[in-house]
């Protein structure tokens, strides 16, 4: 089967891809020359009754819970339909900011519904990509041929709707999933036409194995990293030097930002270094800057380029001081023995395990499931839903028993026994009525009203929330 790109987008009931729920999905397949092959897929997902929809999300998308319920399918069928497209051999799944949002939402959907969250990203010649950092790189280093919208501060905006408007790309319904998908394809086409070498390079480095070859721990040659955490003032670019692999995350490289003089942190021990790396924004001030060491996830399609792609004129325009960065690199490299000590401290500063998650819904990264458990998960997916409460599944993983109960309640509520229904109602009401959930909903509601949410959406939200029993 020929290589294809499946472009996709979710609309959701939340801005949180880990805990939020999908409302709508759209996808469209192209060949690698961006010619459309096949028909678009647009589907909705029925909301389960254990969460409060975010009013701002409903305002942005125009999708109410009632619309998603009337047009949608249960979550288990919703993600199964999506997975069929994603899993077609030689498919590259792509979008606009999908690595940081839509891909994470996809993984959570697969995990909750007993599918492998990762296989579609690499099996059968498959891969994933995200064009947003390519767009950032294009604006910073090869801006010719594209019109760049500006924010109020005078720097480039990377909002999809503003980029399409500025470049005359049809985008009738921003935040409608299919409209966003088509706009993303056209933006990719514009860059492919205007800057073909840049496009081809970014597409070629979507694999972690390719990116891994660019990062050299022997020479520690600096590289330019595209990152949204770097201001648009600097073109979202920073010169980085690779230090070591992350001690807990084998697909992540720890790298130091060469904008910062390393003399301010190379003398710190692991504990102090960790405190300064993860310094809360509220504590940043004179003499207490955050140490700019970060993880570069090789499996998240980072856009990494040789620093010589940035000529002196563009570096000056972006206020990137190449000479200072070079001196900072030399400071790190001048003493090999000292560098080993510094790297050891950096590695130790990232070695602490994060606070453990206790909610099975959010424990996707608490380890891989064993082969016997995967076989049981396949049985669950294929079984008649009415029979699921009759099986005693000998799960080895502590997450799965509770996950099965929630899976049945969210997708097949009618199959719960009276006792199970009582347990489910108790669970969902505690979740919905928690202080965090209510505070977040009320805050979002006030914001939505302040920005002009329509009366129809507002009334539907009020009816829906009342219907949940709140």
Buried (B, 14 or more C-beta within 10 A) or exposed (E): EEEBBBBBBBBBBBEBBBEBBBBBBBBBBBEBEBEEEEEBBBBBBBBBBBBBBBBBBBBBBBBBBBBBBEBBBBBBBBBBBBBEBBBBEEBBBBBBBBBEBBBBBBBBBBBBBBBBBBBBBEEEEBBBBBBBBBBBBBBBBBBEEBEBBEEEEEBBBBEBBBBBBBBEBEBEBBBBBBBBBBBBBBBBBBBBEBBEEBBEBBBEBBBBEEBEEBBEEEEBBBBBBBBEEBBBEBBBBBBBBBBBBBBEBEBBBBBBBBBBEBEEBBEBEBEBBBBBBEBEEEEEEEEEBBBBBBBBBBBBBBBBBEBEBBEEEBBEEBEBBBEBBBEBBEBBBEEEEEBEEBBEBBBBBBEEEEEEBEEBBEBBEEEEBEEEBBEBBEEBEEEEBEEBBEEEEEBEBEBBEBBBBBBBBBBBBEBBEEEBBEBBBEBBBEBBEEEEBEEBBEEBBEBBEEEEBEEEBBEBBEEBBEEBEE
